[in-house]
């Protein structure tokens, strides 16, 4: 069995409770976890397992902040870190800057277009179905009449979500 690499730090981009959970899990394994989240979600970076590092709390737009932090003025401490996306905005950022980020950081091996599928909620469901996973039903709603039409096929509880939630 291959030993767990605890020397390579992980940079967690975006998210809220999910990024806190990731930081805790990594920290318990002895892996340094840096969390970069918006100021309204900065509490997620205050876990005892999150490594405190100046400039991680997002000021302004997430994408502009991460561009400055990781590409324009990269910190030596973050070079070679694993970068994990915990929000749609982070997925979009990594997708847009994949080539540049791979020169300095470790990213998952997924094809860039897989990330596009993760941003599109309907495509995510299709990917899950193709992989043989159970997925919830999805309905396209454009009007009140659409709701009346699909209502007999809807099982409660119901989640209403835009296709591209990070743009909504």
N, C-alpha and C positions, 0 to 999 in steps of 0.2 A: 504494500500500500504506500502510495506517495505521501510524503509529509506535507502538511499544510504550510504554505508560505505565509508567515506572519510578519515578514519584513517589509513587504510592499504595502504602502498605505492605500486607502480607498477614499476617493472623493465622491461624495453623494450629492448629486445635483437635484435641487427642487424637492417637492413632496412635503408631506406633513407627518402624520403618524407613521406612514410607511418608511420614511427616511429615519425617523427615530428608532423604529424597530430594527432596521438594517444596522444602524450605528450600534445599538445594544448587542445585536448578534455578533457583529464583527469584534467589538470591544471585548466581549466575553471570550473570544478566541485569541485575544492578544494582538489584534490587528488595529492599527491606527485608522480611525474613521474621521474624515473631515466632512462636515455637512455644510453645504452652501444653499441657503434658502432665503426666500423673500423676507423682508423685515416683519411682515405680518405673520410669518410662520417661524420666526427666529427661535421661538421656544424649543423647536425640535432640535436645535443645535446645542441645547444646554444639558444634554445627557452627560452623566459622568463618563460615558464611553466616547463622547465626541471630543476630538482634539480641538482645542481652542487655537485659532489661527487668525491673524488680522486680515480683514478684507473678504471674509467668507459670506457675511450677511449681505444679501443683495440690496443695492441701492439703485433705484431707477428700474429700468426694464431688466428682467432676468437675463435675456439673451445678450443685451449690451454689457451687463455686468460680467457674465461668464466669458464673453469675448475678451474683455480687458484682463480678467483674472487669469485665463488659461492660454490666450493666444498673443495678445498685444504686450503684456507685461508679466510673463509667467514667473511664479515664485519657484526657486530652486527646490524647496521642500516638497512641492507637488509634482515635480518632474518624475515620470515613470509610474505615477500612481494609476491605479485602476479607476476609471471613471464610470459611475453608474447613474443612469437616469431614473428619477423617481417621480417624474411628472411629465405630462404631455409637452410642456414647454421645454423641458430638458431633453426629451426625445427629439423634438424639432431642432434644438440647438445642435445636438450631436449629429443628427442627419445632415444638417446644413454644413457643418465643419468637420465632417468625418476624416477627410484626408489630412487636414492640418493637425487635428487632435491626435491621430495615429502616429504622427512624427514625434510626439512628446509624451503620450499617455498610453495606457492599455485600455482598449475597448473590447466589448464582446465581439465574437467573430461573425455575428449576423450580417447578412447582406443589408446594405443601406435601405433597400426597398422594403425589407421586413419592418423597419422602423416606420415607413410610410403606412404600412398596414396597421401598425399599432396605434397610429394617430387617428385613423379612420375607424370609428367604432363599428360600422357595418362590415368593413373588411376584417377587423379583428374577429368578429363572429364567424365569418367565412373561413378564416385561417384555422380557427378552433374546430370547426366542423370537418375541414379537410384533414386535420390531424386526428380525427376520431374522438374529439372531446365533446362533452355535453355543453351546449351553449344555450342561453336564453333566446326566446323568440324576439325578433326585431320587426318593428313596423315603421313605415315612413308616414309621418303626419305633416300635412301641409294645410289642412283646414279642419274646421269643426265637423264637416261631413266625413272626413277620413276617420275621425274618432268614432263616430256612430257606426261606420262600416266595420271597423276592426273589433269593436267592443265584444262581440260574442266569442272571439278567439283569444281574448286577453285573460290571463290568469293572474290573480293578485297574490302577493304584492307586486306592484309595478314600479319600475324605475324609468324616469323620463330623462333622457340625456341627448344633447346635440351630437351629431356625427363627429365634429371637430370641437371638442370641449375647450381646448386651449385658445380657440379663436372666438368663442362665444362670449 
